[in-house]
Structures are given as C-alpha cells and as structure tokens.
Amino acid sequence: MMKSYQFREYGEPLGPVERPTPEPAGAEVLVRIRACGVCHSDLHLWQGYFEMGGGRKLDVRAVRELPFTLGHEIVGEVAAAGPDAEGVDVGDARVVFPWIGCGACDFCDSGREHLCHRPRALGTHVDGGFADHVIVPHPRYLFDFGNVAPELACTYACSGLTAYSALRKAERWLEDQLVIIGAGGVGFAGIQIARALFDAELIVVEVDDAKLDAARRAGVAHVVDARDDDAARQLKRLTKGGCTAVVDFAGSSASAALGFRTVAKSGGLVVVGLLGGSLPVPLPLLVLKDLAVQGSDLGSLAEMGELMALVRSGPVDPIPYATRPMAEAEASLRDLEGGGVVGRIVLTA
C-alpha cells in the first residue's frame, strides 16, 4: 500500500491516506520517494489562491481534483518501470523534473512544457511527492544527481531550477554586479547558483535577520536590510547609481518596487517570487531609462539538464535545509506561512 498526505478541502488539515501502490504502464516509472522539499508555492496551492495586490486574489482551486497530494521537489529510487520505459533500472536514484505538460501544444513542442496551458505537473496539477511513491510519465523526467545528498538534490527540481532559469534570463544584462532580492528557499538557491555561474559581485537584500546572516556566511559581497529607511540609497551607493541586473526572488510590492528603483539605465529586473502585490511603473521612466521588466516562471527540461550537470560537477554549494518526517508536512506548511524558514524544509519518507 502507498501512503500519501492529502488535503480534502483548501486550507484544511493534511491527513494520511492509504491506497494501492500504482503500477507503471507504457513508459511510466514508479519512483519510491526518499525526500520531497516543501516550497512556498505548496502553501499557495494549499490555500487555493495567489495574492494579486489591491485586495484581489488569483483563484487556483479549479485546476485540480480533491483530495490532493502536494509536493513537487521529489527525489527517490526507481521502484518499477513500464515495458516502454527505456534507460532506467530498478534502484536508480533520481531527482524528478515535475513540470510536465500535455505533450501536444506549441509550448511542449518547443521544449517549454513548464509553461503548458494543460499541465500535468506533479504536486500542482496531479498528485505529487508528499507520499512514499509517485508515478512519473517518462524516464526523460528523471535526472542523475551524482554524489549530492538526496535531501539536497530534491530542491533542485523547483527552487534550484527556478533560480537557474531566472539567472540565465538576467545574464543578458549582467556586468560586474548582481543584486538578489530575497534569500528564502529560491533566493538562497539563486545565491549559490550565481556564485557558481558568474564572476560577479553579489549584493543580497532581505528583511529577515537569520536570512541576512545566512547570506553573509555564504560569502556574498554585501547584504542590505530592506527594512532600513535608506535601503534604496545603500543599494545606489553599492552599485554606483544602479545595477544592470536585478533579480527579485521575493515578488512582493515592496521588493519589486525596490528592485525597479535599483536597476541601472538599459538594465533589467527579473521578477520570480510569488508573495503577491503589484508594481506601479512610471511609463516615461521605463522608456527614458530603457529598462526591461521580465517575469520568470520555473524552468525548462533542458535547463534542468544544464543545472544538474552543473551540480554534478561540484561548484554549487548547498543551500541550508532541515529534514523532517513526511508526517510533518502540514506543520511545515504552517512554518512557511510564518515566514521564518531559512533555506528549505525537506520531508523524508
């Protein structure tokens, strides 16, 4: 039997459910889960909405059937494979790319199935990793994670991949400095991946003392407390008037506004986080400063391959993470809601 931790109503408690362990068919692979990260988007999906600012909410309750199993940062071992699943063997340890599309649209055909309008993403649209097993549709979604600890490897499926894709977008504007706003789970992955990818001075902006301290310990050049009244002036001073590449991993009204004020002429702001809010932009300033504002959602299957090759080669330092038993899934979501989590909580099966 397979055990999952599901919710039956949005915002209601997660409870254990036992049901028959699924059998893989065709090219499917059954993965026995060893670890699953707890992401801030799990919290939004459990609540059933994203904050849009101005009192508005984006309702996402209609895209999945209840009861539902969250969890999209999945690592485990191949337990069984369908007759058409090639290139995997029982016992292979793999991290799962969860952002699976319909396979029959322009986004999927162009290698961007993470943007598919009819997604089958694990843990967001179909049952995911707050369980002891999960069905993966095809071996191409499984990646070798080398000698990395499984509890860390699972985080690359979302926080790592999302950070990597955003940094690659910001690279087009990058010169000798990079401003990172937000050092939560995805932001901290952005710090470590940026240190591996770029020879640039990193400036990290945060509002939480523990996260500021963690960024200092990670070896960034400067940290700025966004709660300071002169935070914007500090950033202007450190960047000599502005930075060409700014990545906002928080995604709140305050963080995006600070990021926009920090971007240098002909630079770019990449917004990643989903804390919610809005960004009023003075249109003449956008034009006169030749600025770009871009969103970045998740990352592609090809980018996952690039990231895991980088991880296996060794230059990506780990993010902070703490392990908990799978039974503490709901408590972990509530801790995320409180905002005090540094790095990632990882549930172990």
Helices and strands as residue ranges (DSSP letters): E 2-7, E 14-19, E 29-38, H 40-47, E 49-53, E 56-59, G 61-63, E 68-69, E 73-81, E 93-96, H 106-109, G 113-115, E 133-136, G 139-141, E 142-143, H 150-153, G 154-157, H 159-170, G 171-173, E 177-181, H 185-197, E 201-206, H 209-217, E 222-225, H 231-238, E 243-248, H 253-262, E 263-271, H 283-288, E 292-295, H 301-313, E 321-325, G 326-328, H 329-338, E 344-348
